[in-house]
Amino acid sequence: MIQKIWFTLVWSCIKFGLFFYSKKITVLGRKNIPKKGAVLFAVNHPNGLVDPLYVTTTNKRQNHFLVRAASFKKPFIKKILESLYLMPIYRIRDGVKQLANNQEIFEKCHKILDKGETLMIFPEGSHDKKRSIRPLSKGFTRIIFGALEKNAALEIAVVPVGVTYQHPSHFPAKVTVNYGKPIATRTLFETNTLARSVYILKDKVNEQLKELTVHIPNDENYETVLQKLNDAQVDFTKVNSVNKMIKNNRFPPKKAPKKNHLKPVLFLIILNSLLPFLVWKKASKKIDEVEFVDTFRFGLNLVLCIIFYGLQAWILSIYFGSIVGFFYLSVSALLIIIYVKLAPTNAKKYADSKDAHKYA
């Protein structure tokens, strides 16, 4: 009970933070989320740990998450992640011996699904900024069919989820979360061999993900297609229309990016948040992967800005009264909202990992 209250509190704080961090969050297919019963959300993974944040704050089911084991290395961080229903999944790169730990994790997943709860997993196995759905690992199918084998009365719905950013790593964020149609697994499991069931389920999820997010086939034409889309300044969060362009190989003409006339507002925000900004700029230089820029920028600034703004408002309240302190907080929030909601989000080519700090 205490853990659920803690999760709800953190969930509400993150949802509040994402409102101030994101220009627009578009949610499609929310009606496809089963209101009860066991569900596995199979999500594509373009942008580090902010991907599960956008998914879990756009549906009312309380999710358990499988994330890469490297995130659990530090004991303190490990305790925090576990308190928020996150569990580690081990890969070959973590060491062959570590793979044995997955069996215990799979058992926990079976119990979660057996209780009619939800699980979120990223079947591509790792994050990647490319606008392509990669081959899916079979780990999520092992969890599904393992749980079905143990409980003959259990039905598990697999809901593919596409997450698409206008540009991962750039602020303000603009994102679409697109929930696909539930895939029933019981009949699939009982009418096919295990190998055949795995193949069919992976194929069904893969095909839906290619429609739920912008998918450029990862072949020799990938860079050319991406460049045409960027040159046309398309809105990647309009997933269906962009996928139609790709499928028909017909693209809008080149278009100049919109000028950001709100830079003076951004300058005021930075002045008002100078300490958090300096801490972030120093921390950003240590980020090696561009896919983690959003993760660290959002998390660090959410904590630092709440503390910093709260402290400044408190000091103003002491010297000038509570009305002045409240006015300061209101104006600070208004400046952020104006910039985040109105600043342009142009299409830009992704940075290489080694250039991640440039996009911080």
C-alpha positions as a Markdown table, in Angstrom:
| # | Residue | x | y | z |
|---|---|---|---|---|
| 1 | Met | 0.0 | 0.0 | 0.0 |
| 2 | Ile | 2.8 | 2.4 | 0.9 |
| 3 | Gln | 4.6 | 1.6 | -2.3 |
| 4 | Lys | 1.5 | 2.3 | -4.4 |
| 5 | Ile | 1.1 | 5.7 | -2.6 |
| 6 | Trp | 4.8 | 6.4 | -3.3 |
| 7 | Phe | 4.5 | 5.4 | -6.9 |
| 8 | Thr | 1.4 | 7.6 | -7.4 |
| 9 | Leu | 3.1 | 10.6 | -5.8 |
| 10 | Val | 6.2 | 10.2 | -8.1 |
| 11 | Trp | 3.9 | 9.5 | -11.1 |
| 12 | Ser | 2.0 | 12.8 | -10.4 |
| 13 | Cys | 5.3 | 14.7 | -10.1 |
| 14 | Ile | 6.6 | 13.3 | -13.3 |
| 15 | Lys | 3.4 | 14.0 | -15.2 |
| 16 | Phe | 3.5 | 17.6 | -13.8 |
| 17 | Gly | 7.1 | 17.9 | -15.0 |
| 18 | Leu | 6.4 | 16.6 | -18.4 |
| 19 | Phe | 3.7 | 19.2 | -18.9 |
| 20 | Phe | 6.4 | 21.9 | -18.4 |
| 21 | Tyr | 9.0 | 20.0 | -20.5 |
| 22 | Ser | 6.9 | 19.2 | -23.5 |
| 23 | Lys | 5.4 | 21.5 | -26.2 |
| 24 | Lys | 2.7 | 18.9 | -26.9 |
| 25 | Ile | 2.0 | 15.3 | -25.9 |
| 26 | Thr | -0.4 | 13.7 | -28.4 |
| 27 | Val | -2.0 | 10.4 | -27.2 |
| 28 | Leu | -3.6 | 8.1 | -29.8 |
| 29 | Gly | -5.5 | 4.8 | -29.3 |
| 30 | Arg | -6.0 | 5.3 | -25.6 |
| 31 | Lys | -9.3 | 3.3 | -26.0 |
| 32 | Asn | -7.2 | 0.3 | -26.9 |
| 33 | Ile | -5.8 | 0.0 | -23.3 |
| 34 | Pro | -7.7 | -2.8 | -21.5 |
| 35 | Lys | -9.2 | -1.4 | -18.3 |
| 36 | Lys | -8.5 | -4.6 | -16.4 |
| 37 | Gly | -6.6 | -7.9 | -16.7 |
| 38 | Ala | -3.0 | -8.7 | -17.5 |
| 39 | Val | -1.4 | -6.5 | -20.1 |
| 40 | Leu | 2.1 | -6.3 | -21.6 |
| 41 | Phe | 2.9 | -3.0 | -23.2 |
| 42 | Ala | 5.5 | -3.6 | -26.0 |
| 43 | Val | 7.1 | -0.2 | -26.6 |
| 44 | Asn | 9.7 | 1.0 | -29.2 |
| 45 | His | 12.7 | 2.6 | -27.6 |
| 46 | Pro | 14.2 | 5.7 | -29.3 |
| 47 | Asn | 15.0 | 8.0 | -26.4 |
| 48 | Gly | 16.4 | 6.5 | -23.2 |
| 49 | Leu | 14.4 | 6.5 | -19.9 |
| 50 | Val | 12.0 | 9.2 | -20.9 |
| 51 | Asp | 10.2 | 6.7 | -23.2 |
| 52 | Pro | 8.6 | 4.8 | -20.2 |
| 53 | Leu | 7.8 | 8.1 | -18.5 |
| 54 | Tyr | 5.6 | 9.3 | -21.5 |
| 55 | Val | 3.9 | 5.9 | -21.7 |
| 56 | Thr | 3.1 | 5.4 | -18.1 |
| 57 | Thr | 1.8 | 8.9 | -17.6 |
| 58 | Thr | -0.6 | 8.6 | -20.5 |
| 59 | Asn | -2.5 | 5.6 | -19.2 |
| 60 | Lys | -4.1 | 4.9 | -15.9 |
| 61 | Arg | -2.8 | 1.4 | -15.4 |
| 62 | Gln | -0.1 | 1.1 | -12.8 |
| 63 | Asn | 2.9 | -0.3 | -14.7 |
| 64 | His | 5.8 | -2.5 | -13.8 |
| 65 | Phe | 8.9 | -1.9 | -16.0 |
| 66 | Leu | 11.8 | -3.9 | -17.3 |
| 67 | Val | 14.8 | -1.8 | -18.0 |
| 68 | Arg | 18.5 | -2.5 | -18.7 |
| 69 | Ala | 20.4 | -3.8 | -15.7 |
| 70 | Ala | 23.2 | -1.2 | -16.0 |
| 71 | Ser | 20.7 | 1.3 | -14.5 |
| 72 | Phe | 20.8 | -0.7 | -11.2 |
| 73 | Lys | 24.5 | -0.6 | -10.5 |
| 74 | Lys | 24.5 | 1.9 | -7.7 |
| 75 | Pro | 22.8 | 0.6 | -4.5 |
| 76 | Phe | 20.9 | 3.9 | -3.7 |
| 77 | Ile | 19.6 | 4.2 | -7.3 |
| 78 | Lys | 18.7 | 0.5 | -7.2 |
| 79 | Lys | 16.4 | 1.0 | -4.2 |
| 80 | Ile | 14.7 | 4.0 | -5.8 |
| 81 | Leu | 14.1 | 2.2 | -9.1 |
| 82 | Glu | 12.8 | -1.0 | -7.3 |
| 83 | Ser | 10.4 | 1.2 | -5.2 |
| 84 | Leu | 8.9 | 2.5 | -8.5 |
| 85 | Tyr | 8.3 | -1.0 | -9.9 |
| 86 | Leu | 11.3 | -1.1 | -12.1 |
| 87 | Met | 13.2 | -4.5 | -12.6 |
| 88 | Pro | 16.5 | -5.2 | -14.3 |
| 89 | Ile | 16.8 | -7.2 | -17.5 |
| 90 | Tyr | 20.3 | -8.6 | -18.3 |
| 91 | Arg | 21.8 | -8.8 | -21.7 |
| 92 | Ile | 24.9 | -10.5 | -23.1 |
| 93 | Arg | 26.8 | -7.2 | -22.9 |
| 94 | Asp | 26.2 | -7.4 | -19.1 |
| 95 | Gly | 28.2 | -10.6 | -19.0 |
| 96 | Val | 27.1 | -14.2 | -19.8 |
| 97 | Lys | 27.0 | -15.2 | -16.2 |
| 98 | Gln | 24.5 | -12.4 | -15.5 |
| 99 | Leu | 22.0 | -13.9 | -17.9 |
| 100 | Ala | 21.1 | -16.5 | -15.3 |
| 101 | Asn | 19.6 | -13.7 | -13.2 |
| 102 | Asn | 16.9 | -13.2 | -15.8 |
| 103 | Gln | 15.1 | -16.4 | -14.7 |
| 104 | Glu | 14.3 | -14.8 | -11.3 |
| 105 | Ile | 13.1 | -11.6 | -13.1 |
| 106 | Phe | 10.9 | -13.7 | -15.4 |
| 107 | Glu | 9.4 | -15.4 | -12.4 |
| 108 | Lys | 8.5 | -12.0 | -10.9 |
| 109 | Cys | 6.9 | -11.0 | -14.3 |
| 110 | His | 4.8 | -14.2 | -14.3 |
| 111 | Lys | 3.4 | -13.3 | -10.9 |
| 112 | Ile | 2.7 | -9.8 | -11.9 |
| 113 | Leu | 0.7 | -11.0 | -15.0 |
| 114 | Asp | -1.0 | -13.7 | -13.0 |
| 115 | Lys | -2.4 | -11.0 | -10.7 |
| 116 | Gly | -3.9 | -9.2 | -13.7 |
| 117 | Glu | -1.5 | -6.4 | -13.5 |
| 118 | Thr | 0.6 | -4.7 | -16.3 |
| 119 | Leu | 4.2 | -4.9 | -17.5 |
| 120 | Met | 6.1 | -2.6 | -19.8 |
| 121 | Ile | 8.9 | -3.9 | -21.9 |
| 122 | Phe | 11.1 | -2.7 | -24.8 |
| 123 | Pro | 11.4 | -5.7 | -27.1 |
| 124 | Glu | 14.0 | -4.0 | -29.4 |
| 125 | Gly | 16.4 | -4.6 | -26.5 |
| 126 | Ser | 18.1 | -1.2 | -26.5 |
| 127 | His | 17.5 | 2.4 | -27.3 |
| 128 | Asp | 18.4 | 3.9 | -30.7 |
| 129 | Lys | 17.6 | 7.3 | -32.2 |
| 130 | Lys | 17.1 | 5.9 | -35.7 |
| 131 | Arg | 13.5 | 6.2 | -37.0 |
| 132 | Ser | 13.3 | 2.5 | -37.7 |
| 133 | Ile | 11.7 | -0.4 | -35.9 |
| 134 | Arg | 14.5 | -2.9 | -35.2 |
| 135 | Pro | 14.2 | -6.7 | -35.0 |
| 136 | Leu | 12.5 | -7.7 | -31.7 |
| 137 | Ser | 14.1 | -10.0 | -29.2 |
| 138 | Lys | 12.1 | -13.0 | -28.0 |
| 139 | Gly | 12.5 | -12.2 | -24.3 |
| 140 | Phe | 9.0 | -10.7 | -24.0 |
| 141 | Thr | 7.5 | -13.8 | -25.7 |
| 142 | Arg | 9.2 | -16.0 | -23.1 |
| 143 | Ile | 7.5 | -14.0 | -20.3 |
| 144 | Ile | 4.1 | -14.2 | -22.0 |
| 145 | Phe | 4.1 | -17.9 | -22.8 |
| 146 | Gly | 5.8 | -18.8 | -19.5 |
| 147 | Ala | 3.0 | -17.1 | -17.6 |
| 148 | Leu | 0.3 | -18.7 | -19.8 |
| 149 | Glu | 1.8 | -22.2 | -19.3 |
| 150 | Lys | 1.7 | -21.8 | -15.5 |
| 151 | Asn | -2.0 | -20.6 | -15.4 |
| 152 | Ala | -4.4 | -22.2 | -17.8 |
| 153 | Ala | -7.1 | -19.6 | -17.0 |
| 154 | Leu | -4.9 | -16.6 | -17.7 |
| 155 | Glu | -5.3 | -14.3 | -20.7 |
| 156 | Ile | -2.7 | -11.7 | -21.5 |
| 157 | Ala | -3.2 | -8.8 | -23.9 |
| 158 | Val | -0.1 | -7.5 | -25.6 |
| 159 | Val | -0.5 | -3.8 | -26.6 |
| 160 | Pro | 2.2 | -2.5 | -28.9 |
| 161 | Val | 3.0 | 1.2 | -28.2 |
| 162 | Gly | 4.7 | 3.6 | -30.6 |
| 163 | Val | 6.6 | 6.6 | -29.2 |
| 164 | Thr | 7.6 | 9.2 | -31.7 |
| 165 | Tyr | 9.5 | 12.5 | -31.0 |
| 166 | Gln | 9.8 | 15.5 | -33.3 |
| 167 | His | 13.4 | 15.5 | -32.2 |
| 168 | Pro | 14.8 | 13.4 | -29.3 |
| 169 | Ser | 17.3 | 15.4 | -27.2 |
| 170 | His | 15.9 | 18.8 | -28.0 |
| 171 | Phe | 14.0 | 21.1 | -25.7 |
| 172 | Pro | 11.0 | 21.6 | -25.7 |
| 173 | Ala | 9.9 | 18.1 | -26.4 |
| 174 | Lys | 7.1 | 17.2 | -28.8 |
| 175 | Val | 5.9 | 13.6 | -28.7 |
| 176 | Thr | 3.2 | 11.2 | -29.8 |
| 177 | Val | 2.3 | 8.1 | -27.8 |
| 178 | Asn | 0.3 | 5.7 | -30.0 |
| 179 | Tyr | -1.4 | 2.7 | -28.5 |
| 180 | Gly | -2.0 | -0.2 | -30.8 |
| 181 | Lys | -4.7 | -2.9 | -30.9 |
| 182 | Pro | -4.5 | -5.5 | -28.1 |
| 183 | Ile | -3.2 | -8.9 | -29.3 |
| 184 | Ala | -4.8 | -11.9 | -27.5 |
| 185 | Thr | -2.2 | -14.6 | -26.6 |
| 186 | Arg | -4.1 | -17.5 | -25.1 |
| 187 | Thr | -5.5 | -18.9 | -28.4 |
| 188 | Leu | -2.2 | -18.2 | -30.1 |
| 189 | Phe | -0.4 | -20.2 | -27.5 |
| 190 | Glu | -2.8 | -23.1 | -27.5 |
| 191 | Thr | -3.2 | -23.6 | -31.3 |
| 192 | Asn | 0.5 | -23.5 | -32.3 |
| 193 | Thr | 3.8 | -24.9 | -31.3 |
| 194 | Leu | 5.9 | -22.7 | -29.0 |
| 195 | Ala | 8.3 | -21.8 | -31.8 |
| 196 | Arg | 5.4 | -20.9 | -34.1 |
| 197 | Ser | 3.7 | -18.9 | -31.3 |
| 198 | Val | 6.9 | -16.9 | -30.7 |
| 199 | Tyr | 7.3 | -16.2 | -34.4 |
| 200 | Ile | 3.6 | -15.1 | -34.9 |
| 201 | Leu | 3.6 | -12.8 | -31.8 |
| 202 | Lys | 6.9 | -11.1 | -32.7 |
| 203 | Asp | 5.6 | -10.5 | -36.2 |
| 204 | Lys | 2.3 | -9.1 | -35.1 |
| 205 | Val | 4.0 | -6.7 | -32.6 |
| 206 | Asn | 6.6 | -5.7 | -35.2 |
| 207 | Glu | 4.0 | -4.9 | -37.9 |
| 208 | Gln | 2.0 | -2.8 | -35.5 |
| 209 | Leu | 5.0 | -0.9 | -34.3 |
| 210 | Lys | 5.9 | 0.0 | -37.9 |
| 211 | Glu | 2.5 | 1.7 | -38.2 |
| 212 | Leu | 2.4 | 3.2 | -34.6 |
| 213 | Thr | 5.6 | 5.2 | -35.0 |
| 214 | Val | 7.5 | 6.7 | -37.9 |
| 215 | His | 9.3 | 3.8 | -39.6 |
| 216 | Ile | 11.9 | 4.4 | -42.3 |
| 217 | Pro | 13.2 | 1.0 | -43.5 |
| 218 | Asn | 16.8 | 0.6 | -42.4 |
| 219 | Asp | 18.4 | 0.1 | -45.8 |
| 220 | Glu | 20.6 | 1.9 | -48.2 |
| 221 | Asn | 17.9 | 4.6 | -48.7 |
| 222 | Tyr | 17.5 | 5.4 | -45.0 |
| 223 | Glu | 19.6 | 8.6 | -44.9 |
| 224 | Thr | 18.2 | 9.9 | -48.2 |
| 225 | Val | 14.6 | 9.5 | -47.0 |
| 226 | Leu | 15.4 | 11.0 | -43.6 |
| 227 | Gln | 17.1 | 14.0 | -45.2 |
| 228 | Lys | 14.0 | 14.6 | -47.4 |
| 229 | Leu | 11.7 | 14.6 | -44.4 |
| 230 | Asn | 14.0 | 16.9 | -42.4 |
| 231 | Asp | 14.4 | 19.3 | -45.4 |
| 232 | Ala | 10.6 | 19.5 | -45.7 |
| 233 | Gln | 10.4 | 20.3 | -41.9 |
| 234 | Val | 7.7 | 17.6 | -41.5 |
| 235 | Asp | 6.0 | 17.1 | -38.2 |
| 236 | Phe | 7.2 | 13.6 | -37.3 |
| 237 | Thr | 4.6 | 13.4 | -34.5 |
| 238 | Lys | 1.9 | 13.2 | -37.2 |
| 239 | Val | 2.8 | 9.6 | -37.6 |
| 240 | Asn | 0.2 | 8.4 | -40.1 |
| 241 | Ser | 0.9 | 11.2 | -42.6 |
| 242 | Val | 4.7 | 10.8 | -42.4 |
| 243 | Asn | 4.4 | 7.0 | -42.9 |
| 244 | Lys | 2.3 | 7.6 | -45.9 |
| 245 | Met | 5.0 | 9.9 | -47.4 |
| 246 | Ile | 7.6 | 7.2 | -46.8 |
| 247 | Lys | 5.4 | 4.4 | -48.3 |
| 248 | Asn | 4.5 | 6.4 | -51.4 |
| 249 | Asn | 8.0 | 7.9 | -51.7 |
| 250 | Arg | 6.5 | 11.3 | -52.1 |
| 251 | Phe | 7.8 | 14.2 | -50.0 |
| 252 | Pro | 6.9 | 17.9 | -49.6 |
| 253 | Pro | 9.3 | 20.5 | -51.0 |
| 254 | Lys | 12.1 | 21.9 | -48.9 |
| 255 | Lys | 11.0 | 24.4 | -46.3 |
| 256 | Ala | 13.0 | 26.8 | -44.2 |
| 257 | Pro | 13.0 | 26.1 | -40.4 |
| 258 | Lys | 10.9 | 28.5 | -38.3 |
| 259 | Lys | 12.8 | 31.2 | -36.5 |
| 260 | Asn | 12.7 | 31.1 | -32.7 |
| 261 | His | 11.4 | 34.6 | -31.8 |
| 262 | Leu | 11.1 | 33.5 | -28.1 |
| 263 | Lys | 14.8 | 33.3 | -27.4 |
| 264 | Pro | 14.6 | 36.4 | -25.1 |
| 265 | Val | 12.1 | 34.5 | -23.0 |
| 266 | Leu | 14.5 | 31.5 | -22.9 |
| 267 | Phe | 17.3 | 33.9 | -21.7 |
| 268 | Leu | 15.0 | 35.2 | -18.9 |
| 269 | Ile | 14.3 | 31.6 | -17.9 |
| 270 | Ile | 18.0 | 30.7 | -17.8 |
| 271 | Leu | 18.8 | 33.8 | -15.7 |
| 272 | Asn | 16.0 | 32.8 | -13.3 |
| 273 | Ser | 17.3 | 29.3 | -13.2 |
| 274 | Leu | 21.0 | 30.0 | -13.3 |
| 275 | Leu | 22.2 | 27.5 | -10.7 |
| 276 | Pro | 20.2 | 24.5 | -12.1 |
| 277 | Phe | 21.4 | 25.6 | -15.6 |
| 278 | Leu | 25.1 | 25.6 | -14.7 |
| 279 | Val | 24.8 | 22.3 | -12.9 |
| 280 | Trp | 23.1 | 20.8 | -16.0 |
| 281 | Lys | 25.6 | 22.2 | -18.4 |
| 282 | Lys | 28.4 | 20.6 | -16.4 |
| 283 | Ala | 26.6 | 17.3 | -16.1 |
| 284 | Ser | 25.7 | 17.2 | -19.8 |
| 285 | Lys | 29.4 | 17.0 | -20.8 |
| 286 | Lys | 29.5 | 13.6 | -19.2 |
| 287 | Ile | 26.7 | 12.2 | -21.4 |
| 288 | Asp | 28.1 | 9.8 | -24.0 |
| 289 | Glu | 24.8 | 8.8 | -25.7 |
| 290 | Val | 22.5 | 11.3 | -27.3 |
| 291 | Glu | 19.6 | 9.1 | -26.4 |
| 292 | Phe | 20.2 | 9.9 | -22.7 |
| 293 | Val | 20.2 | 13.7 | -23.1 |
| 294 | Asp | 16.5 | 14.1 | -22.5 |
| 295 | Thr | 16.6 | 11.6 | -19.6 |
| 296 | Phe | 19.2 | 13.5 | -17.6 |
| 297 | Arg | 18.0 | 17.0 | -18.6 |
| 298 | Phe | 14.4 | 16.2 | -17.5 |
| 299 | Gly | 15.3 | 14.4 | -14.3 |
| 300 | Leu | 18.0 | 16.8 | -13.1 |
| 301 | Asn | 16.1 | 20.0 | -13.9 |
| 302 | Leu | 12.8 | 18.6 | -12.5 |
| 303 | Val | 14.5 | 18.2 | -9.1 |
| 304 | Leu | 16.8 | 21.2 | -9.2 |
| 305 | Cys | 14.2 | 23.7 | -10.4 |
| 306 | Ile | 11.6 | 22.6 | -7.9 |
| 307 | Ile | 14.1 | 23.1 | -5.1 |
| 308 | Phe | 15.6 | 26.3 | -6.5 |
| 309 | Tyr | 12.4 | 28.0 | -7.3 |
| 310 | Gly | 10.9 | 27.0 | -4.0 |
| 311 | Leu | 13.9 | 28.3 | -2.2 |
| 312 | Gln | 13.9 | 31.7 | -4.0 |
| 313 | Ala | 10.1 | 32.0 | -3.4 |
| 314 | Trp | 10.6 | 31.3 | 0.3 |
| 315 | Ile | 13.4 | 34.0 | 0.6 |
| 316 | Leu | 11.2 | 36.5 | -1.2 |
| 317 | Ser | 8.3 | 35.7 | 1.1 |
| 318 | Ile | 10.5 | 36.3 | 4.2 |
| 319 | Tyr | 11.6 | 39.7 | 3.1 |
| 320 | Phe | 8.6 | 41.0 | 1.1 |
| 321 | Gly | 5.7 | 38.8 | 2.1 |
| 322 | Ser | 3.9 | 35.7 | 0.9 |
| 323 | Ile | 2.1 | 37.6 | -2.0 |
| 324 | Val | 5.4 | 38.5 | -3.6 |
| 325 | Gly | 6.7 | 34.9 | -3.2 |
| 326 | Phe | 3.6 | 33.6 | -4.8 |
| 327 | Phe | 3.8 | 36.2 | -7.6 |
| 328 | Tyr | 7.4 | 35.2 | -8.3 |
| 329 | Leu | 6.4 | 31.5 | -8.6 |
| 330 | Ser | 3.5 | 32.3 | -10.9 |
| 331 | Val | 5.6 | 34.5 | -13.2 |
| 332 | Ser | 8.4 | 31.8 | -13.3 |
| 333 | Ala | 5.9 | 29.1 | -14.3 |
| 334 | Leu | 4.3 | 31.4 | -16.9 |
| 335 | Leu | 7.6 | 32.2 | -18.6 |
| 336 | Ile | 8.3 | 28.4 | -18.9 |
| 337 | Ile | 4.8 | 27.7 | -20.2 |
| 338 | Ile | 5.1 | 30.5 | -22.8 |
| 339 | Tyr | 8.4 | 29.3 | -24.1 |
| 340 | Val | 7.7 | 25.5 | -24.0 |
| 341 | Lys | 4.2 | 25.7 | -25.6 |
| 342 | Leu | 5.0 | 28.4 | -28.3 |
| 343 | Ala | 8.7 | 27.9 | -29.3 |
| 344 | Pro | 9.1 | 26.2 | -32.7 |
| 345 | Thr | 10.2 | 22.5 | -32.8 |
| 346 | Asn | 11.9 | 22.2 | -36.2 |
| 347 | Ala | 13.0 | 18.9 | -37.8 |
| 348 | Lys | 16.7 | 18.4 | -37.4 |
| 349 | Lys | 19.2 | 15.7 | -38.1 |
| 350 | Tyr | 20.1 | 13.6 | -35.1 |
| 351 | Ala | 23.4 | 14.1 | -33.4 |
| 352 | Asp | 26.0 | 11.3 | -33.2 |
| 353 | Ser | 26.5 | 10.0 | -29.7 |
| 354 | Lys | 29.9 | 11.7 | -29.4 |
| 355 | Asp | 28.2 | 15.0 | -29.9 |
| 356 | Ala | 25.5 | 14.5 | -27.3 |
| 357 | His | 26.7 | 17.4 | -25.1 |
| 358 | Lys | 26.0 | 19.8 | -28.0 |
| 359 | Tyr | 22.2 | 19.1 | -27.7 |
| 360 | Ala | 22.1 | 19.4 | -23.9 |
